[in-house]
Amino acid sequence: MLSMMTSSSSGLDPTGGQRPHPGDVIPLREATKAWFHVSLQTFGGPAGQIAVMQRMLVDEKRWIGQQRFLFALSYCTLLPGPEAQQLATYVGWLLNGFKGALIAGGLFILPGVVALLALSGVYVAFGDTTVVESLFLGLAPAVIAIVLQAVLRVGKKGLGHPALVALAVASFVSLALFAVPFPVVVGVAALLGWLLGRTIPDLTAPKKPTTDDGPAPLISDDALHTERPSSRRAGMILVGGLVLWSAPVLVAAGVFGRSSIFVDQGLFFSGAAVVTFGGAYAVLAYVAQQAVNVYGWLAPGEMVRGLALAETTPGPLIMVVQFVAFVGAFRTPGDLNPWVAAVIASLLVTWVTFVPCFLFILLGAPYVERLRGNRSLAAALTGITAAVVGVIASLALFFALHTLFADTSRVTAGPFDFEVPVLASVQWAGVAITALGCVLIFWRDWSVLRTLGVCALTGLVVGLSVQLA
């Protein structure tokens, strides 16, 4: 079946006609090498990852035009899951078809899978030591500054109209004060974006293209992809993808039983993969709420630590789900050795999280290519982008509460449902390192990785000093 699915052409023709020799836009080996280089530079979250692809694929190699790249990014932002990984998959499909999509998307996550698997093992083995605790004393507060930076970056890009600012604020209030389910917030935002687009003509007005004196890109902004939508092709990909997606969970249920942690995690993260819109930070808000408060796989502070580890490795930040699965299964391994259970859970959750990302691109890309310039799609995307600003802000609040304070309490009164800090439990070292992270990122304009390194070193110094005092 997979061989049948790879037989489609990936050719593009800037004139709108069929290429004389349909196939790879560039040699597959050259593309694979480039995607491997991209995968080793994808630190710092989706903003940094997109910047790497922009520089390498658009500015340097001239493989894809600027507006075409931004259109693909817009579609991927509309999807559930990590938009940077899906963008790599989409561009890989444009360049080399089905095989290119698998290679680009797979290499994008592979280094992060290996690195975070190792770091998760280090955490469960040595997480209670003074050195590791001191490192996290610096890393966790730095994450707050990084998430705040994401709020400002996405807000600057996506809130170009007062109505969108209001939508972002409403999304934040709904999540932070009323505990409205995340999928509801995103669905309403998409609907409101579509309605606003019908009443405010300039809501989704495209940016004027920048002048560019470089050579023409291989895939120009107006190139027509020769692979037309096909129900037969879509059906084969859908059936094959669903089988591959569900197989590990079904096997786990048969081998370990329906009540095993592998099935619970597989089902939860399978569901999260298809309902968490808005990219990595949006996914993390939902995962943090469920993994900590509902399933109890982690303590609140540990979710922040997992994100700190994910920030220090290449690949999507959503890779933090691997940490969640590893730690949760290590502590409740059932009849298995804890290390074996942790590795199985980690790889299973990674699989069910990312298989849908490939499906969304391989199923939707041929249709989306025919919808470039559709105002309704752009308006819905604009609404979701505005809501995501509020979502990321709510994530920053969640992390700040559980990093800067040792204790919190929950307030439930009528429609209100939110957490407040216990002021007497403030962690002054965390407050100081958060301030340091903000200074380095916003004032000194340091990179994410460099900021994490300095904050981790500061935490190590402070923690060891307290221990020796």
Summary of the structure (lengths in Angstrom):
residues: 469
radius of gyration: 22.4
end to end distance: 65.3
largest distance: 75.1
contacts: 1693
relative contact order: 0.17
helix: 72%
strand: 5%
